[in-house]
Amino acid sequence: MDRCRNLLLVMLPALFLAACASVPSGNNERPAWIDNPGNGVSASAGMHVRGRAAQEELAILRAREEYAKRFGVTIQSVQNISTTVMNGRSSTVGAQAAHEDTHQANVKAVVKAKWRDPEADVLWIWLVPSDQ
C-alpha cells in the first residue's frame, strides 16, 4: 500500500506538469522581413481599441507614411501650446498644423505580407513597391 501511495505521489505531479506544458501551434516565428524589409518598409500597430480591422488600418497607414518619406514626401508639423495660470486656476490651449510637400506624384506600394505577434498582439505589415 505504501508503495502504491509513493508511486501515486510521484506520478501526479508529473501528470500535472505534462498537462500544463504548452505546445506551440504551427510555425509562428518572427519573419525576417520585419528587420530587413529590403526595398520596402515594415511597420507595426499594437492592440487597437476599435478592434483588429482598425489595428490593420493603422499599421498600413504607418507603413505608407514611412514609404512615402523615402520618395520625396516632406512632412512639417508645428504644435503650439499655451498655458495660463490666474488666481490658482490654469488653462491650456493647443493648436497643431501640418504641411505636406510631394516632389514625386506617383508613389505606389502594396502590402506583401502581414504577421501578428501572438504574445504582444502586435500586427506587422510589409509594404513593397507595386509593379505598376
N, C-alpha and C positions, 0 to 999 in steps of 0.2 A: 504494500500500500504506500509506503514512504517513497519507494522507487517511482511509482506512477505519479505521485504528487510532485516530486522533484522534476520529473520529465515534463509535467504539465507547466510548472513554473518556468522552465527554460523555453518551452515551445510557445507559450502565449506571448511573451514579449517579442519573440522572433516573428510571429504571425502579425502582430500589430505593426512592427516596423516595416514588414513587407507590404502591408496594406497601405501604409502611409507614403510609401515611395511613389514619386511621380514619374511617369513615363512620358517623355516628350512626344507630341503627336506630329509626325511629319518632319520635313526639313524646314526649320524656321530660322536659319542663320541670317545674320545681317548681310545684305548684298554688298558687293564690292563697289557698286556704282554710287553708294552714299558718300564714301570718302574719296572716290576718284570718278567723277561723272564724265570725264573726257571732254568733248566739246559742248556738252550740255550742262545743266545745273541740277543739283538736288536741293530740296527744301523740305521742311517738316512743319507739322502743326500738332500740338498736343490736344488733349481732350477738349471738346468744344461744348458749351452749354446747350447749343441748338442741335446737337447730335452729330452723327458721322458724316452726313452729307455736307454740313457746314464746315466740319473739320477738313474734308477733302477740298472744298472750295477755297478755304484759307491756305492750305498747302500749295495748291495750284497757283493762287494769286501771288504768294511769296516767291514761288519759282519763276513765274512770268516776270515779276519785277526785277529779280536778280538777273535773269536772262536779258531783259531789255537794257539794263545798265551796261552790259557788255557791248551793245550795239548802238551806242550813241544817244541814249536817253539820259538826260540830266535832270535830276530832281532837286529842287531847292525848297527847303521848308523853314519857315520862321515862326517862332512862337513867342508871344509877349504875355507876360503875367505881371499883374499889378496888385499889390496888397496894401490896403489902407487900414490903419488902426485909429479909432477915435472913441474916447470915453469907455475903454475896456472892450470894445467890440471890433472885430476885424471883418474885413470884406475883401474877397479875392476875385479878380476878374481876369479872364484869359482870352486870348484870340490867337488863331493859328491860320497861316496862309501857306499854300503850297503852289509851286510853279514847276511845270514840266516842259522841257525843250527836247524835241526829237530831231535828230540830224539824219536819220535813216527812216524812210517811210514804211518799209515793209520788214517787220521783224516777225517771222513765223516760226512757231515751235509746236511740238506735240508731246503729250505725255506718253513716254515709252514704257514706264513701269511704276508700280505702286507697291509699297511694303509697309505693313503695320507691325510695329514692335508690340507684342502682346503684353510684355511686362510693364512697359511705361505708357501704353496706349497712345503711342505717337505714330502718326501716319507720315511716311516719306514718299515724295514724288520725284521722279526722274524726268526732266523735261529736256528734249533734244531738238535740234533744228529739223524743221519739216523739209521734205524733198521738193516741195513746190517752189 
